[in-house]
Amino acid sequence: LNFIGTMRSLRLFLCLVGLTLALVPSNFEQGILQRVSAMRGQLKKDALAFPRPDLEPKDAIELITVALQHNDLPVFDSGIRTLLRFGSDRFKADLRSAIGGDSVQTVSRVLRNEILQWNILLSPYHFTYPSELLDSEFEAFQEVNIYSAADEAEMIVKLGWEFKRSSGDGCWRLDKVHWHDFRDRFRPGFGQEEWPRICG
């Protein structure tokens, strides 16, 4: 009887262990769950990443910047889609002139190319606003300094973001990006002239 009781107890114990293992996800499963959770959160943010009359130029810059840095969340090239949503007709015309097209596929191919200066937009970096926004009723300009992810003191790119307010829906649209590159292999940047060096 003791043997039978022991076997029943062991069987019950193994059932409880099996149930516990079934309820506790493995490391792989936990990774999947975390990925799904991150995608769900990014999807909510991405749903808001459209031009809206209540968004100021700085709001647009931050939405575009963060979306590009997390370009493939929640779906492949969603950051580039966000950039193009905010782009004005002039911005898209400049893209066609500079890289041969303004489709998601064309912009993606260029930004993903690690030998080109624009690949930094899809990479980790820090950015600041060195000056106040200059704006009028229908135009705005904002300087943005980009710093290396490895060294927050190293400024690697200076951008000038131009916006135009649409007379139709009242939304700010990205009209042009001025790009000056300080990295040795890219300076001064596509279509730019070298700035005089004050020190060295």
Disulfide bonds with the S-S distance in Angstrom:
none
